[in-house]
Amino acid sequence: MADERVVAVKLEQIEQYHGELIEKRESLSRREFLGSTTEQRAVERMFENAIQASADLAQHVATRDFAYDGNTSKEAVRILCEHAVIDDETMMTLVTAIGFRNVLAHEYGRIDPEEVYETLRTGLDVYDSYSRQIAEWVRDSK
């Protein structure tokens, strides 16, 4: 069974990083973002953190509750969907986000600032949805 303390910490981290991303979304114009390497790197790091906390949580729950013994975050997210912890849309969006995180973390030369900005503008809802679904599942599985 998932450790409720681990779940709570990861949910708090997701909320924190999501909030930071929302602040950037509300304060940065496209021109300001694209004109500032510092802002680009800050937003990229916020995304890495939010996605990593989401992936860590998926791995924890999938391992503890569904005997997942793999080591890929994408597969852990899929396991949560298969067991109705999260819905299909959240699963697909998180799997895509994990791929995005991998590019941010490992392939700096291939990062498209336009894609990062577009994700900042349109891709933040998944963190609320994911957190809500995990919290509901924890509550209902007691």
Beta strands, then each sheet from edge to edge (+ up, - down):
end
